[in-house]
């Protein structure tokens, strides 16, 4: 039960209508309601020589012409809303978002149930390469298929996504 979506092409350079900043689309997210948001990396470095903070933007803020284009993608939407586990860590929870990276790999945001005892805050979601996860709706690849998939679409390591649009990419 995959779903076809029409999304802006990643790698597209465009302005953000609200800030006027020029940047590049590096990722998109799709949530359980099939809403799409984009990671927008503004051009430039901060005063520490690091890339400026990324923004999470909805389609309406992006000034993209039809000539720059859209693409149709098929996503494994059947995974959203189901319980999944990252095999290496054992991190388990509901698949609340799928994340598509510029290089073509899919990640899944897993939201565990419950609160942290010390702060009473909800446990934060984490993002994992979908290929390292298991769940009722996740098709497991054979060892050969997994090797080909990782060679074709390598996964970034050491980054996580925050669902709050005021946050940016950071270390896990």
Phi, psi and omega in degrees: 000053177286165183235139175266132179237151174254114185233160172292144178293131175290149185093352179289132175264133183199168174269152169272123183300325185284312184267340185078002181285145174265137180201186183236140175280122184248339181207160164225153179244147169228130183262185184296339177265008180066027171281140183247135172229157185239146169270125184244116179260104177297149175291144172120164180242152177275185184290352175261005180080012180260155176304142177295159183302135176284156178242148172257118187233148173271165184309319185297341179272349184265129181262084183241130179275158181296335179290333176288323165098159174245168170219153176265130179231150176254126182243151178279067186297340180296341179285327183299133180087357179258166179274128179228159180227135170280116186303312184297326185256337186083004179297124187229143176174194181278137173285109185256341177207150168253141181238127179253127182265155179308325181276359172103359180269155177257137171242165178232136173270123181252125178250108177289160175277149170106184183232159174280128184300321185291320185250348185064013178277151175300147174295135182285147175288156177227157183248134183224150173300126182303330182292343179264006184253156174235157178172165184305324185258006181263123177281124179277135179271149173291168180302318179293318179296319180296317179298315178297318180297316180292327177290321182285317182226081181296151182258137175292152181239145172083015175238150174225160182247138177259134182288335180286123185293349177277350179263172179223179180297144178203177179293146177287000000 
